[in-house]
Amino acid sequence: MVKTTAQGKSAHYLYNSMTPNRPDLNDWGQQPDCDGASSLSSGILLYKNEDATLETGLWRCTPGTWKLSIPRDEFCHFSSGRATYRSAEGQVVEVAANSCVFFPAGWAGTCEVHETLQNVYMLSDLVVNLHSEKPMNSAKTLYNPLAVTDVVDWGIIPTMIEGESHVSGVVLHKGENGESETGLWICTPGYWNCHVTSDEFCHFMEGRATYVHESGEVIEIEPNTAAFFPKDWKGTCKVHETIKKTYMIR
């Protein structure tokens, strides 16, 4: 189920993001530049900005091989299936369920889907010249994020209302000039004021929380909730059970 509101500063969110074979996907047609068997895409668009440069949602793709050129930073959290991504410069990225991959803008190569693939994703709005002669940056991976224990202590949320929410995590990627950031974020129970200072995509894997927008809108977070919080979203967050999420900020 997708829940959104018409308010410009409200969050957009999707429950049951890891559920395979969802019946509510929209047909997005054949994957372009297929080599041989045609891969068919479908999905749910969670959010897209007015000029269609920033996008987040859920994507499903059937087996096949195709060429791809990624013009913008993209973060993918795969929930099912199996695929091999090969860059034009020789990097090989194997993905399966519970694989997280950051593809930098300009990454190009092929994707071979072995078993129907599903992920939640965010594409940032930073566009690069795909014909540039500069060396391609490598994709970065984080496998089985729920099992990660080697995390960095990021301290206590500074805007606490009640309790002490301790935050820790792993940064998978951070742009040199702050273009985008992706990683794993963990937060213990507590109640705090929340001001989202950059557009943020979150995939909540574990824990429970309640976000309340300053307008009064309530968002209940449970495992396997994908959410997009636009820049300047303001409200409160009450974490009931320790949250673990993957994220992309731009």
SEMIMAR-730701 format. One record per residue (C-alpha): residue number from 1; x, y, z. Coordinates in nm, 3 decimals. Layout:
// residues N
<atom><tise>NUM</tise><X>X</X><Y>Y</Y><Z>Z</Z></atom>
...
//
This chain:
// residues 250
<atom><tise>1</tise><X>0.000</X><Y>0.000</Y><Z>0.000</Z></atom>
<atom><tise>2</tise><X>0.122</X><Y>0.348</Y><Z>-0.090</Z></atom>
<atom><tise>3</tise><X>0.025</X><Y>0.640</Y><Z>0.129</Z></atom>
<atom><tise>4</tise><X>0.093</X><Y>0.997</Y><Z>0.018</Z></atom>
<atom><tise>5</tise><X>-0.063</X><Y>1.337</Y><Z>0.080</Z></atom>
<atom><tise>6</tise><X>-0.109</X><Y>1.642</Y><Z>-0.138</Z></atom>
<atom><tise>7</tise><X>0.083</X><Y>1.872</Y><Z>0.096</Z></atom>
<atom><tise>8</tise><X>0.407</X><Y>1.993</Y><Z>-0.057</Z></atom>
<atom><tise>9</tise><X>0.616</X><Y>1.937</Y><Z>0.256</Z></atom>
<atom><tise>10</tise><X>0.461</X><Y>1.605</Y><Z>0.352</Z></atom>
<atom><tise>11</tise><X>0.644</X><Y>1.272</Y><Z>0.333</Z></atom>
<atom><tise>12</tise><X>0.560</X><Y>0.996</Y><Z>0.085</Z></atom>
<atom><tise>13</tise><X>0.577</X><Y>0.638</Y><Z>0.201</Z></atom>
<atom><tise>14</tise><X>0.523</X><Y>0.278</Y><Z>0.098</Z></atom>
<atom><tise>15</tise><X>0.455</X><Y>-0.023</Y><Z>0.320</Z></atom>
<atom><tise>16</tise><X>0.562</X><Y>-0.383</Y><Z>0.250</Z></atom>
<atom><tise>17</tise><X>0.854</X><Y>-0.268</Y><Z>0.038</Z></atom>
<atom><tise>18</tise><X>1.023</X><Y>-0.611</Y><Z>0.050</Z></atom>
<atom><tise>19</tise><X>0.716</X><Y>-0.808</Y><Z>-0.058</Z></atom>
<atom><tise>20</tise><X>0.783</X><Y>-0.997</Y><Z>-0.386</Z></atom>
<atom><tise>21</tise><X>0.524</X><Y>-1.031</Y><Z>-0.663</Z></atom>
<atom><tise>22</tise><X>0.321</X><Y>-0.732</Y><Z>-0.548</Z></atom>
<atom><tise>23</tise><X>-0.010</X><Y>-0.702</Y><Z>-0.739</Z></atom>
<atom><tise>24</tise><X>-0.010</X><Y>-0.320</Y><Z>-0.737</Z></atom>
<atom><tise>25</tise><X>0.289</X><Y>-0.252</Y><Z>-0.965</Z></atom>
<atom><tise>26</tise><X>0.250</X><Y>-0.034</Y><Z>-1.273</Z></atom>
<atom><tise>27</tise><X>0.368</X><Y>-0.163</Y><Z>-1.611</Z></atom>
<atom><tise>28</tise><X>0.677</X><Y>0.034</Y><Z>-1.717</Z></atom>
<atom><tise>29</tise><X>0.733</X><Y>-0.162</Y><Z>-2.038</Z></atom>
<atom><tise>30</tise><X>1.039</X><Y>-0.322</Y><Z>-2.193</Z></atom>
<atom><tise>31</tise><X>1.380</X><Y>-0.230</Y><Z>-2.060</Z></atom>
<atom><tise>32</tise><X>1.559</X><Y>-0.026</Y><Z>-2.333</Z></atom>
<atom><tise>33</tise><X>1.876</X><Y>-0.151</Y><Z>-2.505</Z></atom>
<atom><tise>34</tise><X>1.806</X><Y>-0.520</Y><Z>-2.436</Z></atom>
<atom><tise>35</tise><X>2.042</X><Y>-0.781</Y><Z>-2.575</Z></atom>
<atom><tise>36</tise><X>1.837</X><Y>-1.088</Y><Z>-2.662</Z></atom>
<atom><tise>37</tise><X>1.546</X><Y>-1.169</Y><Z>-2.430</Z></atom>
<atom><tise>38</tise><X>1.340</X><Y>-0.865</Y><Z>-2.334</Z></atom>
<atom><tise>39</tise><X>1.342</X><Y>-0.764</Y><Z>-1.969</Z></atom>
<atom><tise>40</tise><X>1.012</X><Y>-0.616</Y><Z>-1.857</Z></atom>
<atom><tise>41</tise><X>1.001</X><Y>-0.344</Y><Z>-1.592</Z></atom>
<atom><tise>42</tise><X>0.725</X><Y>-0.248</Y><Z>-1.352</Z></atom>
<atom><tise>43</tise><X>0.710</X><Y>-0.052</Y><Z>-1.031</Z></atom>
<atom><tise>44</tise><X>0.564</X><Y>0.212</Y><Z>-0.805</Z></atom>
<atom><tise>45</tise><X>0.670</X><Y>0.574</Y><Z>-0.823</Z></atom>
<atom><tise>46</tise><X>0.695</X><Y>0.703</Y><Z>-0.468</Z></atom>
<atom><tise>47</tise><X>0.804</X><Y>1.057</Y><Z>-0.555</Z></atom>
<atom><tise>48</tise><X>0.927</X><Y>1.257</Y><Z>-0.856</Z></atom>
<atom><tise>49</tise><X>0.998</X><Y>1.630</Y><Z>-0.851</Z></atom>
<atom><tise>50</tise><X>0.849</X><Y>1.875</Y><Z>-1.099</Z></atom>
<atom><tise>51</tise><X>1.136</X><Y>1.866</Y><Z>-1.348</Z></atom>
<atom><tise>52</tise><X>1.165</X><Y>1.484</Y><Z>-1.322</Z></atom>
<atom><tise>53</tise><X>1.528</X><Y>1.491</Y><Z>-1.208</Z></atom>
<atom><tise>54</tise><X>1.478</X><Y>1.354</Y><Z>-0.856</Z></atom>
<atom><tise>55</tise><X>1.298</X><Y>1.020</Y><Z>-0.832</Z></atom>
<atom><tise>56</tise><X>1.235</X><Y>0.746</Y><Z>-0.579</Z></atom>
<atom><tise>57</tise><X>1.024</X><Y>0.432</Y><Z>-0.581</Z></atom>
<atom><tise>58</tise><X>1.008</X><Y>0.055</Y><Z>-0.615</Z></atom>
<atom><tise>59</tise><X>1.131</X><Y>-0.123</Y><Z>-0.930</Z></atom>
<atom><tise>60</tise><X>1.087</X><Y>-0.481</Y><Z>-1.052</Z></atom>
<atom><tise>61</tise><X>1.256</X><Y>-0.634</Y><Z>-1.359</Z></atom>
<atom><tise>62</tise><X>1.233</X><Y>-0.977</Y><Z>-1.524</Z></atom>
<atom><tise>63</tise><X>1.539</X><Y>-1.169</Y><Z>-1.655</Z></atom>
<atom><tise>64</tise><X>1.742</X><Y>-1.037</Y><Z>-1.944</Z></atom>
<atom><tise>65</tise><X>2.052</X><Y>-0.835</Y><Z>-2.030</Z></atom>
<atom><tise>66</tise><X>2.075</X><Y>-0.471</Y><Z>-2.132</Z></atom>
<atom><tise>67</tise><X>2.312</X><Y>-0.178</Y><Z>-2.158</Z></atom>
<atom><tise>68</tise><X>2.282</X><Y>0.103</Y><Z>-1.907</Z></atom>
<atom><tise>69</tise><X>2.428</X><Y>0.447</Y><Z>-1.849</Z></atom>
<atom><tise>70</tise><X>2.344</X><Y>0.608</Y><Z>-1.514</Z></atom>
<atom><tise>71</tise><X>2.334</X><Y>0.989</Y><Z>-1.550</Z></atom>
<atom><tise>72</tise><X>2.266</X><Y>1.061</Y><Z>-1.181</Z></atom>
<atom><tise>73</tise><X>2.376</X><Y>0.918</Y><Z>-0.847</Z></atom>
<atom><tise>74</tise><X>2.153</X><Y>0.621</Y><Z>-0.766</Z></atom>
<atom><tise>75</tise><X>2.106</X><Y>0.415</Y><Z>-0.451</Z></atom>
<atom><tise>76</tise><X>1.937</X><Y>0.073</Y><Z>-0.470</Z></atom>
<atom><tise>77</tise><X>1.834</X><Y>-0.161</Y><Z>-0.189</Z></atom>
<atom><tise>78</tise><X>1.755</X><Y>-0.498</Y><Z>-0.348</Z></atom>
<atom><tise>79</tise><X>1.490</X><Y>-0.711</Y><Z>-0.179</Z></atom>
<atom><tise>80</tise><X>1.478</X><Y>-1.015</Y><Z>-0.409</Z></atom>
<atom><tise>81</tise><X>1.621</X><Y>-1.167</Y><Z>-0.725</Z></atom>
<atom><tise>82</tise><X>1.974</X><Y>-1.196</Y><Z>-0.857</Z></atom>
<atom><tise>83</tise><X>2.173</X><Y>-0.993</Y><Z>-1.113</Z></atom>
<atom><tise>84</tise><X>2.523</X><Y>-0.909</Y><Z>-1.232</Z></atom>
<atom><tise>85</tise><X>2.622</X><Y>-0.552</Y><Z>-1.315</Z></atom>
<atom><tise>86</tise><X>2.940</X><Y>-0.507</Y><Z>-1.522</Z></atom>
<atom><tise>87</tise><X>3.091</X><Y>-0.166</Y><Z>-1.583</Z></atom>
<atom><tise>88</tise><X>3.262</X><Y>-0.061</Y><Z>-1.905</Z></atom>
<atom><tise>89</tise><X>3.586</X><Y>-0.042</Y><Z>-1.702</Z></atom>
<atom><tise>90</tise><X>3.565</X><Y>-0.396</Y><Z>-1.567</Z></atom>
<atom><tise>91</tise><X>3.396</X><Y>-0.364</Y><Z>-1.228</Z></atom>
<atom><tise>92</tise><X>3.161</X><Y>-0.655</Y><Z>-1.150</Z></atom>
<atom><tise>93</tise><X>2.883</X><Y>-0.607</Y><Z>-0.894</Z></atom>
<atom><tise>94</tise><X>2.683</X><Y>-0.913</Y><Z>-0.792</Z></atom>
<atom><tise>95</tise><X>2.347</X><Y>-0.838</Y><Z>-0.630</Z></atom>
<atom><tise>96</tise><X>2.089</X><Y>-1.054</Y><Z>-0.455</Z></atom>
<atom><tise>97</tise><X>1.836</X><Y>-1.006</Y><Z>-0.175</Z></atom>
<atom><tise>98</tise><X>1.962</X><Y>-0.765</Y><Z>0.093</Z></atom>
<atom><tise>99</tise><X>2.225</X><Y>-0.606</Y><Z>-0.131</Z></atom>
<atom><tise>100</tise><X>2.267</X><Y>-0.229</Y><Z>-0.124</Z></atom>
<atom><tise>101</tise><X>2.449</X><Y>-0.057</Y><Z>-0.409</Z></atom>
<atom><tise>102</tise><X>2.544</X><Y>0.304</Y><Z>-0.473</Z></atom>
<atom><tise>103</tise><X>2.596</X><Y>0.372</Y><Z>-0.844</Z></atom>
<atom><tise>104</tise><X>2.776</X><Y>0.704</Y><Z>-0.903</Z></atom>
<atom><tise>105</tise><X>2.660</X><Y>0.936</Y><Z>-1.178</Z></atom>
<atom><tise>106</tise><X>2.832</X><Y>0.832</Y><Z>-1.501</Z></atom>
<atom><tise>107</tise><X>2.849</X><Y>0.458</Y><Z>-1.421</Z></atom>
<atom><tise>108</tise><X>2.795</X><Y>0.267</Y><Z>-1.745</Z></atom>
<atom><tise>109</tise><X>2.799</X><Y>-0.096</Y><Z>-1.855</Z></atom>
<atom><tise>110</tise><X>2.553</X><Y>-0.385</Y><Z>-1.863</Z></atom>
<atom><tise>111</tise><X>2.303</X><Y>-0.548</Y><Z>-1.628</Z></atom>
<atom><tise>112</tise><X>2.222</X><Y>-0.918</Y><Z>-1.653</Z></atom>
<atom><tise>113</tise><X>1.919</X><Y>-1.018</Y><Z>-1.448</Z></atom>
<atom><tise>114</tise><X>1.934</X><Y>-1.390</Y><Z>-1.367</Z></atom>
<atom><tise>115</tise><X>1.624</X><Y>-1.404</Y><Z>-1.144</Z></atom>
<atom><tise>116</tise><X>1.347</X><Y>-1.142</Y><Z>-1.134</Z></atom>
<atom><tise>117</tise><X>1.489</X><Y>-0.845</Y><Z>-0.949</Z></atom>
<atom><tise>118</tise><X>1.318</X><Y>-0.603</Y><Z>-0.711</Z></atom>
<atom><tise>119</tise><X>1.452</X><Y>-0.299</Y><Z>-0.529</Z></atom>
<atom><tise>120</tise><X>1.363</X><Y>0.033</Y><Z>-0.376</Z></atom>
<atom><tise>121</tise><X>1.570</X><Y>0.320</Y><Z>-0.512</Z></atom>
<atom><tise>122</tise><X>1.648</X><Y>0.689</Y><Z>-0.524</Z></atom>
<atom><tise>123</tise><X>1.794</X><Y>0.882</Y><Z>-0.816</Z></atom>
<atom><tise>124</tise><X>1.943</X><Y>1.220</Y><Z>-0.725</Z></atom>
<atom><tise>125</tise><X>1.905</X><Y>1.529</Y><Z>-0.941</Z></atom>
<atom><tise>126</tise><X>2.276</X><Y>1.581</Y><Z>-1.014</Z></atom>
<atom><tise>127</tise><X>2.325</X><Y>1.508</Y><Z>-1.385</Z></atom>
<atom><tise>128</tise><X>2.667</X><Y>1.434</Y><Z>-1.538</Z></atom>
<atom><tise>129</tise><X>2.792</X><Y>1.429</Y><Z>-1.895</Z></atom>
<atom><tise>130</tise><X>2.780</X><Y>1.064</Y><Z>-1.999</Z></atom>
<atom><tise>131</tise><X>3.026</X><Y>1.137</Y><Z>-2.283</Z></atom>
<atom><tise>132</tise><X>3.295</X><Y>1.273</Y><Z>-2.053</Z></atom>
<atom><tise>133</tise><X>3.642</X><Y>1.122</Y><Z>-2.089</Z></atom>
<atom><tise>134</tise><X>3.704</X><Y>1.134</Y><Z>-1.714</Z></atom>
<atom><tise>135</tise><X>3.755</X><Y>0.791</Y><Z>-1.547</Z></atom>
<atom><tise>136</tise><X>3.437</X><Y>0.631</Y><Z>-1.419</Z></atom>
<atom><tise>137</tise><X>3.391</X><Y>0.608</Y><Z>-1.043</Z></atom>
<atom><tise>138</tise><X>3.323</X><Y>0.261</Y><Z>-0.901</Z></atom>
<atom><tise>139</tise><X>2.994</X><Y>0.148</Y><Z>-0.752</Z></atom>
<atom><tise>140</tise><X>2.995</X><Y>0.083</Y><Z>-0.377</Z></atom>
<atom><tise>141</tise><X>2.823</X><Y>-0.208</Y><Z>-0.205</Z></atom>
<atom><tise>142</tise><X>2.685</X><Y>-0.296</Y><Z>0.137</Z></atom>
<atom><tise>143</tise><X>2.568</X><Y>-0.654</Y><Z>0.179</Z></atom>
<atom><tise>144</tise><X>2.325</X><Y>-0.777</Y><Z>0.448</Z></atom>
<atom><tise>145</tise><X>2.295</X><Y>-0.439</Y><Z>0.623</Z></atom>
<atom><tise>146</tise><X>2.095</X><Y>-0.584</Y><Z>0.914</Z></atom>
<atom><tise>147</tise><X>2.396</X><Y>-0.801</Y><Z>1.002</Z></atom>
<atom><tise>148</tise><X>2.645</X><Y>-0.511</Y><Z>1.008</Z></atom>
<atom><tise>149</tise><X>2.798</X><Y>-0.465</Y><Z>1.355</Z></atom>
<atom><tise>150</tise><X>3.106</X><Y>-0.255</Y><Z>1.274</Z></atom>
<atom><tise>151</tise><X>2.937</X><Y>0.084</Y><Z>1.301</Z></atom>
<atom><tise>152</tise><X>3.049</X><Y>0.435</Y><Z>1.398</Z></atom>
<atom><tise>153</tise><X>2.902</X><Y>0.605</Y><Z>1.706</Z></atom>
<atom><tise>154</tise><X>2.738</X><Y>0.929</Y><Z>1.591</Z></atom>
<atom><tise>155</tise><X>2.629</X><Y>1.041</Y><Z>1.936</Z></atom>
<atom><tise>156</tise><X>2.293</X><Y>1.147</Y><Z>2.078</Z></atom>
<atom><tise>157</tise><X>2.021</X><Y>1.323</Y><Z>1.876</Z></atom>
<atom><tise>158</tise><X>2.074</X><Y>1.692</Y><Z>1.967</Z></atom>
<atom><tise>159</tise><X>1.704</X><Y>1.787</Y><Z>1.966</Z></atom>
<atom><tise>160</tise><X>1.573</X><Y>1.540</Y><Z>2.227</Z></atom>
<atom><tise>161</tise><X>1.234</X><Y>1.600</Y><Z>2.387</Z></atom>
<atom><tise>162</tise><X>1.234</X><Y>1.284</Y><Z>2.596</Z></atom>
<atom><tise>163</tise><X>1.495</X><Y>1.014</Y><Z>2.657</Z></atom>
<atom><tise>164</tise><X>1.830</X><Y>0.980</Y><Z>2.477</Z></atom>
<atom><tise>165</tise><X>1.829</X><Y>0.839</Y><Z>2.125</Z></atom>
<atom><tise>166</tise><X>2.178</X><Y>0.716</Y><Z>2.037</Z></atom>
<atom><tise>167</tise><X>2.268</X><Y>0.717</Y><Z>1.668</Z></atom>
<atom><tise>168</tise><X>2.528</X><Y>0.508</Y><Z>1.487</Z></atom>
<atom><tise>169</tise><X>2.587</X><Y>0.381</Y><Z>1.137</Z></atom>
<atom><tise>170</tise><X>2.802</X><Y>0.338</Y><Z>0.830</Z></atom>
<atom><tise>171</tise><X>2.855</X><Y>0.587</Y><Z>0.547</Z></atom>
<atom><tise>172</tise><X>2.865</X><Y>0.395</Y><Z>0.220</Z></atom>
<atom><tise>173</tise><X>2.926</X><Y>0.704</Y><Z>0.006</Z></atom>
<atom><tise>174</tise><X>2.954</X><Y>1.078</Y><Z>0.057</Z></atom>
<atom><tise>175</tise><X>3.008</X><Y>1.314</Y><Z>-0.235</Z></atom>
<atom><tise>176</tise><X>3.319</X><Y>1.531</Y><Z>-0.225</Z></atom>
<atom><tise>177</tise><X>3.107</X><Y>1.844</Y><Z>-0.251</Z></atom>
<atom><tise>178</tise><X>2.810</X><Y>1.712</Y><Z>-0.056</Z></atom>
<atom><tise>179</tise><X>2.617</X><Y>1.608</Y><Z>-0.367</Z></atom>
<atom><tise>180</tise><X>2.477</X><Y>1.294</Y><Z>-0.202</Z></atom>
<atom><tise>181</tise><X>2.528</X><Y>1.061</Y><Z>0.092</Z></atom>
<atom><tise>182</tise><X>2.419</X><Y>0.700</Y><Z>0.141</Z></atom>
<atom><tise>183</tise><X>2.460</X><Y>0.449</Y><Z>0.419</Z></atom>
<atom><tise>184</tise><X>2.318</X><Y>0.263</Y><Z>0.718</Z></atom>
<atom><tise>185</tise><X>2.158</X><Y>0.451</Y><Z>1.011</Z></atom>
<atom><tise>186</tise><X>2.065</X><Y>0.307</Y><Z>1.351</Z></atom>
<atom><tise>187</tise><X>1.870</X><Y>0.493</Y><Z>1.621</Z></atom>
<atom><tise>188</tise><X>1.767</X><Y>0.376</Y><Z>1.969</Z></atom>
<atom><tise>189</tise><X>1.433</X><Y>0.466</Y><Z>2.135</Z></atom>
<atom><tise>190</tise><X>1.353</X><Y>0.825</Y><Z>2.229</Z></atom>
<atom><tise>191</tise><X>1.141</X><Y>1.125</Y><Z>2.131</Z></atom>
<atom><tise>192</tise><X>1.286</X><Y>1.423</Y><Z>1.944</Z></atom>
<atom><tise>193</tise><X>1.221</X><Y>1.718</Y><Z>1.718</Z></atom>
<atom><tise>194</tise><X>1.299</X><Y>1.641</Y><Z>1.355</Z></atom>
<atom><tise>195</tise><X>1.397</X><Y>1.888</Y><Z>1.081</Z></atom>
<atom><tise>196</tise><X>1.496</X><Y>1.728</Y><Z>0.750</Z></atom>
<atom><tise>197</tise><X>1.753</X><Y>1.964</Y><Z>0.598</Z></atom>
<atom><tise>198</tise><X>1.801</X><Y>1.775</Y><Z>0.267</Z></atom>
<atom><tise>199</tise><X>1.576</X><Y>1.552</Y><Z>0.057</Z></atom>
<atom><tise>200</tise><X>1.606</X><Y>1.204</Y><Z>0.208</Z></atom>
<atom><tise>201</tise><X>1.504</X><Y>0.854</Y><Z>0.104</Z></atom>
<atom><tise>202</tise><X>1.482</X><Y>0.596</Y><Z>0.385</Z></atom>
<atom><tise>203</tise><X>1.429</X><Y>0.222</Y><Z>0.374</Z></atom>
<atom><tise>204</tise><X>1.335</X><Y>0.110</Y><Z>0.725</Z></atom>
<atom><tise>205</tise><X>1.435</X><Y>-0.255</Y><Z>0.775</Z></atom>
<atom><tise>206</tise><X>1.381</X><Y>-0.299</Y><Z>1.146</Z></atom>
<atom><tise>207</tise><X>1.216</X><Y>-0.121</Y><Z>1.440</Z></atom>
<atom><tise>208</tise><X>0.912</X><Y>0.098</Y><Z>1.489</Z></atom>
<atom><tise>209</tise><X>0.865</X><Y>0.474</Y><Z>1.506</Z></atom>
<atom><tise>210</tise><X>0.604</X><Y>0.746</Y><Z>1.471</Z></atom>
<atom><tise>211</tise><X>0.676</X><Y>1.060</Y><Z>1.269</Z></atom>
<atom><tise>212</tise><X>0.433</X><Y>1.349</Y><Z>1.315</Z></atom>
<atom><tise>213</tise><X>0.451</X><Y>1.637</Y><Z>1.068</Z></atom>
<atom><tise>214</tise><X>0.394</X><Y>1.991</Y><Z>1.201</Z></atom>
<atom><tise>215</tise><X>0.064</X><Y>1.985</Y><Z>1.008</Z></atom>
<atom><tise>216</tise><X>-0.052</X><Y>1.694</Y><Z>1.225</Z></atom>
<atom><tise>217</tise><X>-0.006</X><Y>1.419</Y><Z>0.966</Z></atom>
<atom><tise>218</tise><X>0.106</X><Y>1.093</Y><Z>1.132</Z></atom>
<atom><tise>219</tise><X>0.336</X><Y>0.838</Y><Z>0.967</Z></atom>
<atom><tise>220</tise><X>0.372</X><Y>0.503</Y><Z>1.142</Z></atom>
<atom><tise>221</tise><X>0.701</X><Y>0.335</Y><Z>1.054</Z></atom>
<atom><tise>222</tise><X>0.727</X><Y>-0.043</Y><Z>1.065</Z></atom>
<atom><tise>223</tise><X>0.976</X><Y>-0.291</Y><Z>0.915</Z></atom>
<atom><tise>224</tise><X>0.991</X><Y>-0.274</Y><Z>0.535</Z></atom>
<atom><tise>225</tise><X>0.866</X><Y>0.081</Y><Z>0.501</Z></atom>
<atom><tise>226</tise><X>1.017</X><Y>0.298</Y><Z>0.227</Z></atom>
<atom><tise>227</tise><X>0.977</X><Y>0.673</Y><Z>0.280</Z></atom>
<atom><tise>228</tise><X>1.078</X><Y>0.997</Y><Z>0.113</Z></atom>
<atom><tise>229</tise><X>1.110</X><Y>1.307</Y><Z>0.334</Z></atom>
<atom><tise>230</tise><X>1.142</X><Y>1.632</Y><Z>0.134</Z></atom>
<atom><tise>231</tise><X>1.379</X><Y>1.906</Y><Z>0.237</Z></atom>
<atom><tise>232</tise><X>1.241</X><Y>2.118</Y><Z>0.523</Z></atom>
<atom><tise>233</tise><X>1.003</X><Y>1.849</Y><Z>0.652</Z></atom>
<atom><tise>234</tise><X>0.949</X><Y>1.943</Y><Z>1.017</Z></atom>
<atom><tise>235</tise><X>0.788</X><Y>1.758</Y><Z>1.301</Z></atom>
<atom><tise>236</tise><X>0.870</X><Y>1.502</Y><Z>1.568</Z></atom>
<atom><tise>237</tise><X>0.994</X><Y>1.144</Y><Z>1.572</Z></atom>
<atom><tise>238</tise><X>0.925</X><Y>0.895</Y><Z>1.850</Z></atom>
<atom><tise>239</tise><X>1.130</X><Y>0.576</Y><Z>1.816</Z></atom>
<atom><tise>240</tise><X>0.952</X><Y>0.292</Y><Z>1.996</Z></atom>
<atom><tise>241</tise><X>1.190</X><Y>0.010</Y><Z>1.897</Z></atom>
<atom><tise>242</tise><X>1.546</X><Y>0.062</Y><Z>1.766</Z></atom>
<atom><tise>243</tise><X>1.535</X><Y>0.162</Y><Z>1.401</Z></atom>
<atom><tise>244</tise><X>1.771</X><Y>0.035</Y><Z>1.134</Z></atom>
<atom><tise>245</tise><X>1.744</X><Y>0.192</Y><Z>0.792</Z></atom>
<atom><tise>246</tise><X>1.942</X><Y>0.244</Y><Z>0.476</Z></atom>
<atom><tise>247</tise><X>1.924</X><Y>0.595</Y><Z>0.334</Z></atom>
<atom><tise>248</tise><X>2.021</X><Y>0.840</Y><Z>0.063</Z></atom>
<atom><tise>249</tise><X>2.044</X><Y>1.215</Y><Z>0.123</Z></atom>
<atom><tise>250</tise><X>2.099</X><Y>1.466</Y><Z>-0.153</Z></atom>
//
